[in-house]
Amino acid sequence: EPEVTQTPSHQVTQMGQEVILRCVPISNHLYFYWYRQILGQKVEFLVSFYNNEISEKSEIFDDQFSVERPDGSNFTLKIRSTKLEDSAMYFCASGQDYTEAFFGQGTRLTVV
Amino acid sequence: EDQVTQSPEALRLQEGESSSLNCSYTVSGLRGLFWYRQDPGKGPEFLFTLYSAGEEKEKERLKATLTKKESFLHITAPKPEDSATYLCAVQARNTDKLIFGTGTRLQVFP
């Protein structure tokens, strides 16, 4: 069964460093998303991406964040100058249309 | 403001003891209501999408129903492997994002 794949599963980084979280969405999907979940809290929307551009972003998704689809298979989230409060599980999701979202297993980001 | 409230926060059931989880929502025009299952340290696993009041969907021991204000996830004769956190999320019209509730943590004991 096709699935969304995320790498790495766990990333530890020092405060102020840049990180790139990687995702391989399901192959025929057109809509791509990043969500995050701080430990013990709700899953929160960060950004949606369609037709090679951001279609929607939340207040969390400020200038520190960027997304890219560098080729036909990968979808990345870059966090510049990480802060302690960026520590969370980051989930990539994809869907054939905007009415579905299949999630990956997540990347646990720890900022120290 | 679009909002999702799930209850109870936690539920302990004996194997075979049926029950229901509640998801109340307020949204400016519902496009879809989603149910997911999440195991510890894992990503949400898609279960159902419901689109209009009166709609029902079933998968194995799970059945989801939808009204104009809430959704129920009914679990019939649960097994220990049904233990997980069940998440509800809504999607409003003219938006891609899902707004999640805090989830119901279900534990099923043999």
Boltz contact constraints between the chains, C-beta under 6 A:
constraints:
  - contact:
      token1: [A, 42]
      token2: [B, 100]
      max_distance: 6.0
  - contact:
      token1: [A, 42]
      token2: [B, 102]
      max_distance: 6.0
  - contact:
      token1: [A, 43]
      token2: [B, 100]
      max_distance: 6.0
  - contact:
      token1: [A, 45]
      token2: [B, 97]
      max_distance: 6.0
  - contact:
      token1: [A, 48]
      token2: [B, 96]
      max_distance: 6.0
  - contact:
      token1: [A, 55]
      token2: [B, 96]
      max_distance: 6.0
  - contact:
      token1: [A, 56]
      token2: [B, 96]
      max_distance: 6.0
  - contact:
      token1: [A, 56]
      token2: [B, 97]
      max_distance: 6.0
  - contact:
      token1: [A, 91]
      token2: [B, 43]
      max_distance: 6.0
  - contact:
      token1: [A, 98]
      token2: [B, 96]
      max_distance: 6.0
  - contact:
      token1: [A, 99]
      token2: [B, 32]
      max_distance: 6.0
  - contact:
      token1: [A, 102]
      token2: [B, 46]
      max_distance: 6.0
  - contact:
      token1: [A, 103]
      token2: [B, 43]
      max_distance: 6.0
  - contact:
      token1: [A, 103]
      token2: [B, 44]
      max_distance: 6.0
  - contact:
      token1: [A, 104]
      token2: [B, 43]
      max_distance: 6.0
  - contact:
      token1: [A, 105]
      token2: [B, 42]
      max_distance: 6.0
  - contact:
      token1: [A, 105]
      token2: [B, 43]
      max_distance: 6.0
  - contact:
      token1: [A, 106]
      token2: [B, 43]
      max_distance: 6.0
